[in-house]
Amino acid sequence: MDQNESVNPEKTALVVIDLQKGIVSMDTKPHASADVISRAAQLAKALRAKGGPIFWVRVTPSADKKDALAPVTDAPPRSWDMPDDWAELVSELEREENDFVITKHQWGAFTGTELDLQLRRRGIETIILCGISTSIGVESTARFAYEYGYNQIFVEDACSASSQEEHEMSFKTVFPRMGRVRRAEEVLAMLG
């Protein structure tokens, strides 16, 4: 098999970004949240069956909300007035007891979390990355993963954003420079 189309499942982790109630309820493009959730769950089931770990990442502010970034920006800051279940991962993911849940307080899953430590302790070399939002949480996580030296596979149809333009910018310009861009069916084939 071509090296670009193979992975060692035991050295591969699935990292799924922000498939939580407060985010999947937003309108996403080009893929509906329900489709992203379904594909992420399929990928998790397939990799788990081959011995690879699953990392479900969610974002929420700390209780006092003091960790929210507040630099001067042109876009208005996000309101942190959210329902109590906003950070709850959706049940359709079919999480299992041995899966990991990483709680982040910033865009990327590496900043201020134990994600890198847990990946390295398990000898992970490759990350399969998906989730919402493509151009924010997924891309921020991908940039750190690239700088930390992980191989990456970006699952195009298991990601989505607030606009098609944002999604396409990441997938056409950024991700091909940091790893392999594939569709869910291609990644499932890689996993056997």
N, C-alpha and C positions, 0 to 999 in steps of 0.2 A: 504494500500500500504506500502511496505517495506520502512523504513526511508531512506535507501540508494538510493531509486528510486523515491523520491518525493522532491519537492521544493515548497515553497510558492512564486509564481511569483511576488507578491507585495513587497517581501523582497529580490528579486533576480535581479541582473543587468547583462547584457551582456557586457563584455569588450573585444573589438576586437582590436588586435594589428597590426598596420602598413600595412593595406591593402590600400596602396597608390601607385600611378603610378610608382615611382622609385623603389619600392621593388617588387611589383607583376610582374614586367617585367623581374625579374631574374629567372633563372631556379631553380625550387624547387623540393624537394623529400620528402616523397614518393608521395605526392599529388600535382597535378598541381595547380598553382595559381588560375586558373579559377574555379576549383572545390572548393577550400577553400573559395573563394569569394561567390560562389553560396550558400554554406552551411551557411556561416556567415549571408548572407542576409535572408535565411530561418529562422534561429534562431532569428534574430532581429524582423522579422515580427511576429513570434509566441509569443515571450516574450512581445513585444509592445502591442499586442492584449489582453494580460492578465494583463496589467498595470505595467509591469516592465520597468525600464529605460535602454536605450542603450547608451553605451559610445564608440565612435569611437576614437581610439588613433592613432596619426601620429607622426613621428619623423622628425625633421629638426634642423639644427644648427641655432643659433641666427644669425642675419644679419652680425655681425662682426666676427662670428665663434670663439669667444673667450671662449665659453663654451665647446668646444670640449675637451674631455679628452686626455691627452698626456703622460700617464705613459710609462715607458720602457717596451716593450713587444717583444716576439719572432715573432709575426705576424706583418706584415707591417701595419701602420695606414691607415684607410680608407681615400680616397680622398674626399674632400667636394666640388669638382667642379661638380655640378649637374645641370641638366636642370631646368628651372624655374618652371615647373609643377611637379617636383620630389615628393613633399610632398602632392600633391593633392589626396584626397581620391577618389577611383574609383567610377564612377557613378552607377555601377551595385549593389552597396550596398543599393541603394534606401533609402538614409537617409531621415529622416523626420524632420520637424521644431523643434520638442521637443527633438530630440536626442542631445546628448552632443558630442562636439569635444574637445578632450584633446590633446594639442600639447606638446610633450616632447622633451628634448634635450639630453637625455641619453638613455641607453638601456631600463630601466624599466619605467613603466607608473606612478609610485608613486613619483619618485625622482624629486623634484622641480615643481610639478604640483598640481592642486587642486583636483585630483582624489579622494583621501581618504576623504577629506572634503565633496565633493559632494555625495559620497556613504553614508557616515554617516548621513548627513542631510536628506537623504531619507530613513533611517532605513534599509539599505541593510545589509543582513547577509551572502548572498551567491553570489559568482561571477561565471558566466559561462565565461570561458576564451578560446580564440582562436586567430589565426592570424599567421603572418609570422614575424620573424623566431622563430621556436619552441624553439631552444636552446639559443636564445639571448633575444629578446624582450619579448616573452611569458614567458620564464623561469625566467627572472629577475623580471618581474611583479609578477609572482606567488610566488617567494620567499618573497617579501615584503608583499604581501597579506596574506601569511601564518603567518608571524611574527606579522601582525596587527590583526590576529584572524578571518579572513574571512573564511567561508566555500568555497571550490572551486570545480568546475566541469571543467575538461579539455576535450575539444572536439577533440579527436584524428584526425578525418578526416576533421576537419576545421582548422588544423594547418599544417605547412610544414616548411622545413629547406633547407639549401644549400646541405645537404647530408642526405641519409636515416639513416646513423649511428648517426648523431647528433640528429635527430628526435627520433629515437628509444631509445637513451640514456636517454633523458628527460622523455619519456613516460613509459619506463620500470623501470627506477631507481629512478628518482626524483619525478615526479608527484604523483605516488601512495602513497608516504609518506606525501604529502601535501593535498590530496583531492581525488576526485573520477575521474576516467578515463572512459569516455564514448564516443560513436560515436554519430554523429548528430541525427540520427533517434531515439536513446535512449533518448537524451535530449529533442527532440521534444515530445516524449511520456510522459516524466516527466511533461512537460508544458501543456499536455492535448490537 
